[in-house]
């Protein structure tokens, strides 16, 4: 009876790995999309700042760029919400990879137990 219950757990873990793989694919696309959006917006913001355009940060403060040396930092500040979205997407992607690795470890452990029980 123990062999059957361990085999069921193994099948469940395999199913969980499949679910996480599909999730990883979705997260990879989301990660790529947020990275592309961030890069595109940073670039267009830097161009706009060079031409003297001002941006509103925190609903009140108007910022512009006064020198080429702080252009990138100013653009990053203007695009901070997109940077946040990008970092959250990266974290979700990495977290899913860790979850898959944990499931693989559990699967290996259960397979070892199953082999032991089958040899008894």
C-alpha positions in Angstrom: 0.0 0.0 0.0 2.9 2.4 0.7 4.2 1.9 -2.8 0.9 3.1 -4.3 0.7 6.2 -2.1 4.2 7.2 -2.9 3.5 6.7 -6.6 0.5 8.9 -6.3 2.6 11.6 -4.6 5.1 11.3 -7.5 2.4 11.7 -10.1 1.1 14.8 -8.2 4.5 16.3 -8.1 5.0 15.7 -11.8 1.7 17.4 -12.4 2.8 20.4 -10.3 6.0 20.7 -12.3 3.9 20.8 -15.5 1.8 23.6 -14.1 4.9 25.5 -13.0 6.5 25.1 -16.4 3.4 26.7 -18.0 3.5 29.4 -15.4 7.2 30.0 -16.1 6.5 30.4 -19.8 3.8 33.1 -19.0 6.2 34.8 -16.5 9.0 34.8 -19.1 6.8 36.6 -21.6 5.6 39.0 -18.9 9.3 39.6 -17.9 10.3 40.3 -21.5 7.3 42.6 -22.0 8.0 44.7 -18.9 11.7 44.9 -19.9 10.8 46.1 -23.4 8.3 48.6 -22.1 10.9 50.0 -19.6 13.7 50.3 -22.2 11.4 51.9 -24.7 10.0 54.4 -22.2 13.5 55.2 -20.7 14.8 56.0 -24.2 11.8 58.2 -25.2 12.0 59.9 -21.8 15.7 60.7 -22.3 15.0 62.2 -25.7 12.1 64.3 -24.3 14.3 65.5 -21.4 17.0 66.5 -23.9 14.5 68.7 -25.7 13.5 70.4 -22.5 10.2 68.6 -21.7 9.3 68.4 -18.0 7.6 65.5 -16.3 5.4 65.2 -13.3 6.6 62.9 -10.5 4.5 62.1 -7.5 1.5 64.0 -8.9 3.0 67.4 -8.0 6.7 67.9 -8.7 7.8 68.9 -12.2 11.2 67.7 -13.2 13.4 68.4 -16.1 17.0 67.7 -17.0 19.6 70.4 -16.5 22.7 68.5 -17.7 23.7 65.5 -19.8 25.4 63.9 -16.8 22.1 63.5 -14.8 20.0 62.7 -17.8 19.8 59.0 -17.3 19.2 59.3 -13.6 16.4 61.8 -14.2 14.8 59.5 -16.8 15.0 56.6 -14.4 13.3 58.6 -11.8 10.5 59.5 -14.2 10.1 55.9 -15.2 10.4 54.5 -11.6 7.0 52.8 -11.8 8.0 50.9 -14.9 11.2 49.9 -13.2 9.2 48.6 -10.3 7.0 46.5 -12.6 10.1 45.2 -14.4 11.7 44.2 -11.1 8.6 42.5 -9.9 8.3 40.6 -13.1 12.0 39.4 -12.8 11.4 38.4 -9.2 8.3 36.4 -10.2 10.2 34.6 -12.9 13.1 33.7 -10.6 10.7 32.6 -7.9 9.0 30.2 -10.3 12.4 28.7 -11.3 13.1 28.2 -7.6 9.7 26.5 -7.1 10.4 24.2 -10.0 13.8 23.3 -8.5 12.1 22.5 -5.1 9.5 20.3 -6.8 12.3 18.5 -8.7 14.1 17.9 -5.3 10.9 16.5 -3.8 10.4 14.3 -6.9 13.9 12.9 -6.6 13.3 12.2 -2.9 10.0 10.4 -3.5 11.5 8.4 -6.4 14.3 7.3 -4.0 11.7 6.2 -1.5 9.7 4.4 -4.1 12.8 2.5 -5.3 13.5 1.5 -1.7 10.0 0.3 -1.1 9.9 -1.6 -4.3 13.1 -3.4 -3.4 11.9 -4.4 0.0 
